[in-house]
C-alpha cells in the first residue's frame, strides 16, 4: 500500500460476531460502496465449499459461507493458511508480516469506501454533522482510494489474538482488523464507533499499520 494506514479494531465476544461486524460495517449508511472478493487458496478450496457458494444470492451471503467454513473446520483452515504462506513465499521470495497480510487480502478481498462528508446524501450529511465529522477531512490520496478502508482477516488467526493483545482486550474475544487511510482516520473512527455502538461491539484505535507489522511474527 502506498499511503500510510491506521489500524482500528472492532471487538466482539464470539466467532459469529466476525460476520456480524463485517456486515454492519459495510452496510452502514455512511458507506458509499464495498467490495467482497475471494482468491487462492480460499477460492474453490473444496468441492463442497464451491457448491455451497453457488447457492448464495449475494456477495455477503457468500462471505458468510466462507467464514462459516473457516471457523468451523480448524484442520482445513490450517491447511489453507500453510498454502497461503507458500503462495506468499513463491511470489516474493521471502516471508514478512506485511507480505503475508497482502496475500491474505488477496484470498479475502474485503474493502469499503465512505461517502465524502461534503458530497454525501443529505441524511448521511446530517448524521456526520451530528457526529462532529469535518466536512473537509484531510485526504492522503486521490480518487476513491482516499476514502477506502480494508479489512484484514488472517487465515492463520481469524480470532486476531495479536490485535486483541495490542489493544488490551481479553484473549477470549474476537477482533476484526480494519486498515484506514491516516488522513481521514477521524472520519473512519466516527463511522466505526457508530457501528460498534449500534451493534453492541467495542471499537478501538490501535496505531499504525507499520507498528502492527513490526509486532507480528511469521
HELIX and SHEET records of a PDB file:
HELIX    1   1 UNK A   17  UNK A   26  1                                  10    
HELIX    2   2 UNK A   47  UNK A   54  1                                   8    
HELIX    3   3 UNK A   59  UNK A   72  1                                  14    
HELIX    4   4 UNK A   74  UNK A   92  1                                  19    
HELIX    5   5 UNK A   97  UNK A  107  1                                  11    
HELIX    6   6 UNK A  117  UNK A  119  5                                   3    
HELIX    7   7 UNK A  122  UNK A  130  1                                   9    
HELIX    8   8 UNK A  143  UNK A  147  5                                   5    
HELIX    9   9 UNK A  161  UNK A  166  1                                   6    
HELIX   10  10 UNK A  185  UNK A  199  1                                  15    
HELIX   11  11 UNK A  209  UNK A  215  1                                   7    
SHEET    1   A 6 UNK A  31  UNK A  38  0                                        
SHEET    2   A 6 UNK A 108  UNK A 114 -1                                        
SHEET    3   A 6 UNK A 148  UNK A 152 -1                                        
SHEET    4   A 6 UNK A 174  UNK A 181 -1                                        
SHEET    5   A 6 UNK A   5  UNK A  12 -1                                        
SHEET    6   A 6 UNK A 202  UNK A 208 -1                                        
END                                                                             
